[in-house]
């Protein structure tokens, strides 16, 4: 794996936004040929597109894009001549270089607690999107490779958390800004996960499956556990299509809602 590709992969795993700078065109003489690449983050640079004034301009523009949260690619053309105004040193190769700057932001993170019928359908839909997908269940058979391999064929980065007891402990391992759906097989587990989520700074949003009667009981229990009303109100329930009990229908409605939340609130 080349250095720039390894750097991009590392940025994805560490949830660090980056800009990939590529030499896409060269006229005349230039320090690097077309295809040279460089990865720029807030505090690091991997690779080179030619050094000197050209590279410093590219690094500064890439960091401006990071600050702005820009997503659209951008081109930058720079002449390499001693007659060209240069802010960071003269390059007199005599040519002209065109750079392409592509932003790679942090992927939205989603966690599904409970991989039963509905949870599996939700995970299947989410796996077809560019996001970081965390799957949690206390039942080993729900997380078997024969069941989850199809989820790994999509663009999502899938992370499996098999926790035989206390699945709520996984909350501490999730990225800050994760969108969480709670739908385990056990109401006691649901409540424990909600309690852990509301005590943490992790979730960007919290969705809970269940009836109005279930939520009425949970509101009282969460209040007894010391959660204020405004904190409890963060829980979105029910999730899914009103009136439908088909797992695929519930999943489709829940994922549609969640993807809109993730689009507007990347953590």
N, C-alpha and C positions, 0 to 999 in steps of 0.2 A: 504494500500500500504506500502510495506517495505521501510525502510530508503534508501537503496541503489537504489531501483527502483524510489523512489521519487526524489532522487538526480540526477539520469540520466535524468528524465523527466524535472527537473528544468534546467539542463544544456542544453537540447535541446531547451527549451523555451527561454533561455537567450543567446543562440548561443555561448556556451562555450564548447570547446573540452574537453573530459574526457577519462579516461582509467578505465575500470572495471577489478578489480583483483579478481579472484576466486580461492579458494582452491579446486583443482581438485583431489588431491591424498594425502594420509597420510600413511606413514609406521611407525609403532611404536607409540611412544607418541608425541603429538603435542598440542599446546595451543588451536587450533581450529580444528573442524572437517571439512571434505570435504563438500563443499557447502557454506562455509563462504565467504562473499563478502565485497569488499571495493571499493569505487569510489574515484579516484584521479583526481584533476584538478591542474592547475598551482599554485593555492594558497590555496587549501582546500583538506581535506580528510574526507570522510564520511564512517563509518563502520570500521571494523578491521579484519585482517587475522591472528592476533596472537601477535602483538606487537613486541617490541625488535628489534634485528638485522634483523630478517626475514622481518618484516613490513617495516623497514627503507629501506632495499634493494629494496623491491617492490615499495615503493613510489618513490625512486630515479630513478629506471628503468622506471617507468610509466611516470615520468616527462621528461626523456630523449626521450621517444617515442613521447610525445606531442611536444617537441622542433623539433624533426626530421619530424613531420607530418606523422609518420608511420601509415599504415592501416592494415597490416597483423598481426594476433594474434601471441603471443609469449609465450613460456613456460619458467618457471624459477624454478629450483629445488635447495633446500637448506637443508643441513643436520643441525640438531639441537644438537650439541655436543660440549663439552668444548674443544675438539681437533680440531674443525673446525675453521679456521681463521675467526674472526669476527671484522668487522670494527665499529660496532655500539652497542657493548655489547654482552656478551656471553649468549646463550640459551642452556641449557644442558638437554632438555627434553628427548633426546636420540633417537628421531625419524627423519623422513625426510618428507619434505613437497614439493609438486609440485603446482605451481601457474600458472594460465592462465591469461595473460594480453591481453585485447581486447580494441582496440581504437575506440572511437566514436567521429568522427570529426563533424565539423559544416556542417549542410546540406546546399547545394546550395539554394539560394532564387531566386524566379522568380516572377515577377509581370506582370499581363496582364491587361492593361487598355483598356476596351471595351469588353463586353461579348455578342456581337452579334453572328451571325452564325459562323464566323471564330474564334472569341475569345473563344466561347464555345467548338469548336472542339479542339482547342489548349489546353484549360484547361482540357478537358477530357483525352487527351493523357498525359499531364504532371502529372495528378493526379495519374497515375500508376507508378510514380517514387518516390524515397525517396528524397524529397525536400520540401522546404517551399514555398507554392504557395499562392500569394496574388492576389485577383480578385477585380477589381475596375470598377464601372460603375455608371453613374449619373442617370440611369433608374432603379427604384426599381424592376420592373417586370423582369429584366434580372438576378436579383440576388435572386429570390424567392427560397424557400426551395424545392419546387417540381421540380425545374430545376437543383438545385445544389446538392441535396442529393446523387446522384450517384457519384459525385466527391469525396465525403467523404468516399467512400468504399475502396479506394486505400490507399497506404502507405504515400501519401503526407499529410503534415500538411496544411490544407486549411484555409486561413484567408480572410473573405469577408469584403470589404470596400464599403458601400453604401453611396455615396456622391452626394446629389441632385444638388448641385452647386459646382463649383471649385474643380473638382476631382484632379487637380494638387497639392492640399494641401496634398494629401496622400503621395506624394514623401518624405516629411519630416519624415513620420512614417515608412518608409521602412528600412530594415537593410542595412548597408553599404555593397556594393558588390553585390547588387541585379541585376539580369539580367532582363531587362525590355522590354516588347513588347507593342507598342502603336498602337492601332487599334480601336479607338472609332468610334461612329456613326457620329461624327461632326468634320470637319476639324479644326474648331476653338479650340475645346477641344484638338485635337491632338497637335496643335501648342503650346497651353498653357502648356501641359504636357511636351513636348520637352524642352520648355524654362525653366521650373522648374527643369527638370533633368540636363540640361547643367549648371545650376547655382548651383547645389548641388554636394556633394561628394559621392552621393549614388550609382549611377549605375556602375556595372562592364561592362555592354554592353547595347546598346540601339538599338532596332529593330523597324522599322516603316513600316506599310503596305501602299501600294499606288503605283501610276504610276510615271513614270519619270517626267511627267508634274507637278504632285503634288509636287514632291521633288524639282523641279526647283523653284517653287513659295515659298516653305518653306525655302529653302536656303536663298533666298533674304530677307524673313521676319525675319528669325533668325539673319541674319547679321544686319538688321535694329534694332533689339533688343539688339545689342551690342556684339553678340557672334563672336569670332574669327573663321577664316576658319578652323583651326586645331581642334577646339572644335566641330564645325558643322560636320566635317568629322568623328566624333565618331559615328554618326547615321548610322546604317546599313539599307539600303533600296534598292530595295524592299525585303520583306521577302516572303517566300513561293516558290512554283514551278513556274518557268517561263512558261508563256503560258497557265497555268491552272487557271480557276476562280472558280473551285469547292472548297467549304470551307474545305472539308476533305483533299483534295490534298494540298491546301495551308498550312493547319495546319501540315500535316505530314512533309513537307519539312522544315517548320519553326521550328518545335520542334526538328527535327534531327539536324539542325544547332545549335540550342540553347543548346541542351544537350551536344554537343561537346565543346561549349564554357564554359559551366558550369563545365565540367569535368576537363578542364585545368586551369580554373580561378575561384576557389572557393574563395568567399569573406569573 
